[in-house]
Amino acid sequence: MSSHDSTKNTLLISLLSGGIAGGVEGALTYPLEFAKTRIQLGDLAKESHSSEPKKRQQQQQQKKKQPRFRNPFSVAITVYRNEGIKSLYKGCSAQIIGSVGKDGVRFMAFDSIKSTFADPETGALTPARNLLAGLISGVCASVTAVTPAERIKTALIDDARNGATASRFHGPVHAVKTIVAEDGLVGLYRGFIGTTLKQASATACRLGSYNIIKDFESVRGIEQTIAVNFANGAVAGTIVTLVTQPFDTVKTRSQTARKTTTVQAVRAIVAEAGVRGFWRGTIMRLSRTVVSGGILFTTAESVAKVLRPLLLSSPGERIGGKVG
């Protein structure tokens, strides 16, 4: 096998392992993502634009009665009791499709960029170059997959709160058709700035920190077992959540069923809760990303181990390759 074919197969392994891992992680942790999105949407729930004073007063009284949730499990339980199990998976298909594309692209892009940045003699990357490779990978993922998928997922979750009779969208496909009909393809990229900032910083932190930890362990001869992979992914998930939460909050608010720009989203968050509002949903997202980080990297590493013997001919490549 030529070096060119070997490189192509190595990137294919990154694409497949990342995509499969993203789909598995997205499906298993979606109820927590749903709960986090619900809490970030805050006071947007079930408001109308009615000018009737009585109706506005009723809405305000109803809003005061709504409980303030502080963990994803209480949200999930309440939604399950009031709206049924199906509501917890509203927008899940869009999330899974987006996760497959997002993680496939960013794992492949990261490994491609990483090979360019690597030291020609040792093949190692400095921590700064690890983070830069992740940053560029995040931008690539946002443009190709993440923003449209997040837009549909958030719009479906937001729309579901109006109840079945008042919902605008009947599913992901109908949501796409409606948004494109009303706003054109650009409608699928509403919240692009917030999403890209989040993805760039998140991928830099997640893939960058994961590889920094992994390189640190490799130098010290620590074996990469499933438990170690999961722990490394969980640490990377914690780091990415604390750093990128403001971007995630802005992104969520700008991708609701209503038309909201990034600037309007920022102003609304500040008006409702001040600067602290940008970290709304942190505990909820953290409870998901710690688990999802472990699942993502453990699955990706496991899939890569299966694919390497099938796609790489050199024994050294089979043993030495590593994911994201």
C-alpha positions, 0 to 999 in steps of 0.5 A: 500500500502506498503512503498516499493510500495509507493516509487516505485510509487513516483519515477514513478510520478517523471519519468512521470512528468519530462518526459512529462514536458521535451517533452512539454518544448522541443517542445515549445522552440525548435526554440530558441534552434535551433538559439542558436546552429546555433550561437555557430557553428560560422564559421563552416558554409558551409566550404569545404576542397577544396585546390583551392585558388579561392574557399577558397577566395570565402568562406572567402568573403561569410563568411564576408558577413554573419551577426553576430546575437545577439538575437535568434529572428533575427536568427529564422527570417532569417532562416525562410526567407531563408530556410523555416519553416521546417529548424527551426525544423531540429533535433526537434524530436531528441531534444524532445525524448532526453528531455523526457528521460533526464528530466524523468531520472534526475527528478527521479534520483534527487528525489531518491538521495534527499530522501537518502540525506534528514535529517531523522527527518525533511526530509529537505536538505541543499543547498549543498546536494540539489546541490550534488543531482542535480550533480549526477542526471545530470551525470545519465541523460547524460549517459542514454539519453542526449549525444546521443540525443544532438549528433544527434540534433547538427549534423542535425542542422550543416548538414542542413546548407549545403543545401538540395542537399549537406546534408549527413543526411535525418533525425534523423533515417538516422543520427543514422544509418550513425554515427553508421556505420561510428564510431560505438556506440561510435560515438553517444557519441562524446562530452560526456565529454562536455555534461556531464560537462554541464548536471551535472552542469546544473542539479545541478544548475537547480534542486538544485536552484529550490528546494532551492527557493521552500524550502525557500518559503515553510518555509515562507508559500508562496503558490505554484501557477502556477505563483510562479512555473513559476517564480521559474523555470525562476530564476533557468533557469537564474542561470543555463545558466550563470554558464554552458554556457562554457560547452554548447559551447564546447559541441556544437562545438564537436558534429557537423557533422564533427569529432571534439574532445573536445580538438579541440573544445576548441582550435577552440573557443579560436582561434576564440574569446578568452575566451569570445568565451565560452560564445557565445550564452549566450543571445540566450540561456538565452532567451530560458532557462528563458522561458523553466525553467518556462515551465518545472517546471510548467508542471512537478508540474501540471502533478504530481498533477494529478498523485499523487491521482492516484498512491498514496494511503495515503492522506499525500503522495498526498499532501506532495509530490513535484517534483524535 
